[in-house]
Amino acid sequence: MDYRIIKSPSKGTVDLLFRRKGSAPSVSIENYDAVGLVQGRLIDMVFAADIAEKAAGVVVEDIKGHCPQNLIMIAIFGDTAAVEAAIQEIQEKLKKCTGESQ
């Protein structure tokens, strides 16, 4: 699984993400200053989205892509501290779940 955090994303980056999303946000996405990107298998991304939303005040959206390896990506929108906390919680819970060391 790959993780990245973009602090203070540019308008172009946000526009790119919303174009890749392909639909309107499921809830209003306002007042965010960071975007966390997480890419992996579908089962892990559904689990990660649930962890992120429960861990911090973030909004998670599915980002469409064309990946021959059948990986998908989610974007986690929120303030920097909340996005960092959400990604940390995802890493910790997935490590426990799979027994992997990261």
Residue pairs with C-beta under 8 A, 6 or more apart in sequence:
1 38
1 39
1 40
1 41
1 44
1 48
1 94
2 37
2 38
2 39
2 40
3 36
3 37
3 38
3 87
3 90
3 91
4 36
4 37
5 34
5 35
5 36
5 37
5 80
5 83
5 84
5 87
6 13
6 34
6 35
6 36
6 37
7 33
7 34
7 80
8 33
8 34
9 17
9 34
9 35
13 35
14 35
17 35
17 61
17 63
17 75
18 25
20 63
20 64
20 65
21 61
21 62
21 63
21 64
21 75
22 64
25 59
25 61
26 59
26 61
27 59
29 59
29 61
29 77
31 79
32 59
32 77
32 78
32 79
32 83
33 79
33 80
34 77
34 78
34 79
34 80
34 82
34 83
34 84
35 75
35 76
35 77
35 83
36 52
36 58
36 75
36 76
36 78
36 83
36 84
36 86
36 87
37 63
37 73
37 74
37 75
37 76
38 45
38 48
38 73
38 74
38 76
38 87
38 90
39 45
39 71
39 72
39 73
39 74
40 48
40 71
40 72
41 70
41 71
41 72
42 70
42 72
44 94
45 62
45 72
45 73
45 74
47 93
47 94
47 97
48 74
48 90
48 94
49 60
49 62
49 74
51 86
51 89
51 90
51 93
51 94
52 58
52 60
52 74
52 76
52 86
52 87
52 89
52 90
53 59
53 60
53 86
55 85
55 86
55 89
55 90
56 78
56 81
56 82
56 83
56 85
56 86
56 89
57 78
57 79
57 82
58 76
58 77
58 78
58 82
58 83
58 86
59 76
59 77
59 78
60 74
60 75
60 76
60 77
61 74
61 75
61 77
62 72
62 73
62 74
63 72
63 73
63 74
63 75
65 71
65 72
65 73
76 83
76 86
76 87
77 83
78 86
91 102
94 100
95 101
95 102
